[in-house]
Amino acid sequence: MKYRVIKDIQDGWEGSAKVGDVLTRAWWQGGPTLMNGKIAICDSDSPYALTHCEEIEEDNHGTD
């Protein structure tokens, strides 16, 4: 899954993310975390993730 930042995240776990950045979800420190490259930003169920990011719809290229 990928997420687009819609509001800057200034104080993430290891760094920040700016509007337009695309974050990926990975397992980090025991839980699912949004990552900016290899930098942990926030837990995927945190208020930051819920209010500062939006999930990017993935195109399945016609496969259902």
Backbone as CSV, one residue per row, in Angstrom:
resi,resn,N_x,N_y,N_z,CA_x,CA_y,CA_z,C_x,C_y,C_z
1,MET,0.837,-1.187,0.000,0.000,0.000,0.000,0.877,1.244,0.000
2,LYS,0.362,2.269,-0.637,1.056,3.552,-0.678,0.111,4.637,-0.194
3,TYR,0.704,5.681,0.372,-0.059,6.789,0.929,0.561,8.099,0.472
4,ARG,-0.292,9.071,0.138,0.163,10.407,-0.246,-0.015,11.332,0.954
5,VAL,1.011,12.110,1.241,0.944,13.077,2.334,0.129,14.274,1.858
6,ILE,-0.928,14.630,2.622,-1.787,15.758,2.255,-1.611,16.933,3.218
7,LYS,-0.876,16.722,4.304,-0.549,17.769,5.267,0.812,17.411,5.847
8,ASP,1.737,18.368,5.875,3.096,18.094,6.341,3.110,17.389,7.694
9,ILE,4.017,16.435,7.827,4.278,15.758,9.098,5.664,16.217,9.535
10,GLN,5.713,17.058,10.548,6.970,17.664,10.985,7.797,16.764,11.895
11,ASP,7.138,16.081,12.814,7.850,15.341,13.855,7.539,13.855,13.807
12,GLY,7.977,13.188,12.741,7.780,11.750,12.638,8.783,11.001,13.502
13,TRP,8.659,9.664,13.515,9.558,8.845,14.331,11.022,9.154,14.035
14,GLU,11.410,9.117,12.767,12.814,9.326,12.394,13.010,10.532,11.481
15,GLY,11.935,11.135,11.035,12.064,12.249,10.111,10.719,12.871,9.813
16,SER,10.673,13.648,8.751,9.444,14.357,8.396,8.997,13.947,6.992
17,ALA,7.798,14.385,6.637,7.256,14.154,5.294,6.494,15.404,4.884
18,LYS,6.621,15.761,3.621,5.990,16.971,3.106,4.829,16.621,2.179
19,VAL,3.925,17.574,2.016,2.789,17.398,1.113,3.295,16.902,-0.240
20,GLY,2.656,15.857,-0.739,3.020,15.283,-2.025,3.943,14.081,-1.932
21,ASP,4.634,13.911,-0.787,5.482,12.729,-0.619,4.618,11.477,-0.677
22,VAL,5.164,10.405,-1.209,4.476,9.117,-1.247,5.163,8.201,-0.244
23,LEU,4.386,7.725,0.722,4.897,6.849,1.767,4.463,5.418,1.487
24,THR,5.278,4.481,1.930,4.927,3.069,1.821,4.728,2.514,3.220
25,ARG,4.041,1.383,3.303,3.815,0.755,4.605,4.767,-0.423,4.754
26,ALA,5.460,-0.466,5.897,6.407,-1.545,6.176,6.347,-1.883,7.660
27,TRP,6.889,-3.038,8.011,6.957,-3.460,9.411,8.195,-2.826,10.021
28,TRP,8.036,-2.047,11.101,9.148,-1.351,11.744,8.901,-1.339,13.243
29,GLN,9.880,-1.728,14.026,9.789,-1.715,15.488,8.530,-2.413,16.004
30,GLY,8.159,-3.515,15.379,7.049,-4.326,15.866,5.661,-3.967,15.372
31,GLY,5.552,-3.032,14.439,4.224,-2.671,13.957,4.255,-2.069,12.567
32,PRO,3.085,-2.011,11.910,3.007,-1.427,10.571,3.210,0.085,10.637
33,THR,4.125,0.561,9.818,4.582,1.946,9.883,4.642,2.542,8.484
34,LEU,4.319,3.820,8.370,4.481,4.519,7.098,5.918,5.002,6.998
35,MET,6.527,4.708,5.850,7.942,4.981,5.630,8.126,5.948,4.463
36,ASN,9.078,6.848,4.612,9.494,7.738,3.536,10.873,7.241,3.109
37,GLY,10.887,6.369,2.112,12.123,5.656,1.784,12.405,4.667,2.905
38,LYS,13.556,4.812,3.562,13.912,3.943,4.691,13.729,4.646,6.028
39,ILE,13.083,5.801,6.012,12.871,6.610,7.212,11.460,6.387,7.742
40,ALA,11.353,5.960,9.007,10.042,5.745,9.637,9.400,7.094,9.945
41,ILE,8.138,7.249,9.541,7.421,8.505,9.763,6.390,8.365,10.879
42,CYS,5.467,7.420,10.778,4.441,7.253,11.812,3.803,5.876,11.702
43,ASP,3.170,5.436,12.783,2.419,4.182,12.743,1.283,4.329,11.736
44,SER,0.966,3.250,11.047,-0.038,3.343,9.982,-1.451,3.585,10.496
45,ASP,-1.685,3.411,11.804,-3.014,3.678,12.373,-3.005,4.886,13.313
46,SER,-1.958,5.686,13.247,-1.828,6.849,14.129,-2.671,8.024,13.634
47,PRO,-2.903,9.012,14.504,-3.611,10.217,14.056,-2.913,10.893,12.870
48,TYR,-1.575,10.896,12.858,-0.854,11.458,11.705,-1.257,10.737,10.421
49,ALA,-1.239,9.414,10.443,-1.581,8.648,9.241,-3.022,8.918,8.812
50,LEU,-3.912,8.999,9.781,-5.335,9.156,9.476,-5.706,10.560,9.004
51,THR,-4.995,11.592,9.480,-5.376,12.968,9.147,-4.401,13.676,8.208
52,HIS,-3.199,13.143,8.046,-2.184,13.797,7.221,-1.878,13.041,5.926
53,CYS,-2.490,11.861,5.755,-2.213,11.035,4.577,-3.510,10.494,3.991
54,GLU,-3.443,10.151,2.701,-4.559,9.475,2.052,-4.008,8.275,1.299
55,GLU,-4.754,7.182,1.340,-4.328,5.978,0.641,-4.421,6.207,-0.859
56,ILE,-3.430,5.746,-1.572,-3.415,5.845,-3.028,-4.048,4.581,-3.584
57,GLU,-5.074,4.759,-4.398,-5.738,3.618,-5.034,-4.760,2.962,-6.000
58,GLU,-4.605,1.650,-5.875,-3.717,0.924,-6.772,-4.523,0.345,-7.919
59,ASP,-4.010,0.494,-9.116,-4.667,-0.019,-10.314,-4.311,-1.488,-10.476
60,ASN,-5.320,-2.348,-10.492,-5.091,-3.785,-10.643,-5.033,-4.205,-12.111
61,HIS,-5.027,-3.252,-13.020,-4.944,-3.515,-14.458,-5.998,-4.513,-14.927
62,GLY,-7.213,-4.360,-14.432,-8.319,-5.179,-14.897,-8.426,-6.548,-14.271
63,THR,-7.597,-6.849,-13.291,-7.693,-8.164,-12.641,-8.558,-8.051,-11.409
64,ASP,-9.578,-8.858,-11.331,-10.488,-8.842,-10.175,-10.339,-10.114,-9.385
